[in-house]
C-alpha cells in the first residue's frame, strides 16, 4: 500500500511539469495542457488528503468541482483558440498578444 508521501511526490512532479509547460511553451494548446496538469496535481492532493485524513468526502467533492471547472475552462479556452486561429492563422501566443495593439 502507498502512503501519503507517495501521492504528494507524484502530485509535485505533475505540478512541476505543468508549470514548466505553461512557462516554456508558445503554443496555446500546450499551455492549456500544462494548466490541466496543474489542476490534476491539485486533484491528487485533494483525494490523498481526503483518504489519509479520516476518509471524509470533502476532498472528493473539491476534486469533482475542479474537474467541472477544468472542463468549462477547456471549452472556453479552446473556443478562444479556434477564434484566434480563424482570424490570425496561428495559435502562437506571442503573435496573438500583438492583436491588442
Beta strands, then each sheet from edge to edge (+ up, - down):
end
